[in-house]
Amino acid sequence: MKLLPSQQTRVATDDALGMAIEIALVMAIFAGGGFALDQWLGTLPVFMIVGSVFGAVGLFIKNKYRYDAKMDAHEAERRAATATRSGSSAEPAETPRG
């Protein structure tokens, strides 16, 4: 019996499908948890609305930080590529004379 090769690299979880599944699951968990609390306590859909808003805001903040980190990495990569192309012959910035 031939053994399957072991996977050496980790799977990237920042692809679009992974992010979409994460958003759907988190929203379902928070809305479902709020619905369960509403059913248990016999309240209006207050907890379901609060859970949905809390989940949406949390996902927005998480994705904003993820986006900012990616853009910072791209900017650093671009600066490094520009510096190597120019041969590090960048002129220093002028200092004000006073």
N, C-alpha and C positions, 0 to 999 in steps of 0.2 A: 504494500500500500504506500502510495506516494504522499508524503506530508506536504501540506500547503506551506508556502513561504510565509514567514512572519512579517507583519507590516512594521517597518522601521520608522516611518514618519507619521506624525499625527495628522488627523484629518482637519482641515481648516473649517472652523465653524462660523466664519464671518462671510460666507457666501450668501447670495440672495435667498436661496431656498431655506437654508438654515435659519436666517433671520426671520423669514415669513412664518415658519413653523413656530419659532420662539414667540413671536408676537401673538399668533393665534392661541397657543397654549397658555401663555400668561394671561391673556384677556379672558379665556374660558375659565381658568382657575379662579381669578379674582371675581368675575361675574357670577360664576357658579357658587363660590363661597358666600358671596353676598346673598344670593338667592336662597341658599340653605339656611343662613342666619335669619332671613326674613320669614321663611316657612316655620322655623323652629320658634321664633319669638312672636309670630303672628303680626308682624308689622307690615306697613306698606313697603314698596320696593326701595326703601331708603338705603339699606345696606348693599343692595345690588348696584344701585347708582353710585354710591360712595366707592365700592370696590372697583367698579368699571373705571371711574375717574382716576382713582389711585393707581390702578394698573396702567392706564394710558399715560399718565404723567410720568410714572416710573420708567416706562419703556421709552418715552420721548427723551428723557434725561440720559438714559443709558445709551441710546443710539446717537445722541448729540455728542457725548464724550467719545464714543467709538469713532464717529466721523472726524472729530477734531484730532484725535490721535493719528488716524490714517493720513489726514491732510498734513500734519506736522511731519510725519515720516516721508511723505512725498516731497515736501518742501526741502527737507534736509537732503534727500536723495538728489533733487534737482540742483541744489547749491553745490553738492559734492561733484556732480557731473560737470557743472559749469566751471568750478575751480580747477578740475583736472584738465579740461579742454583748454583753458586759458594759460595753463602752465604756471599757475600761481603767480602771474605777473600783474595781479590786481594792484592798482595804485592806492596808497592809503588815503583816507578821506582828509580833506583839508581841515585844518584847525583854524578857528577864528583868531585873528591877530588883535591884540588889544593893548 
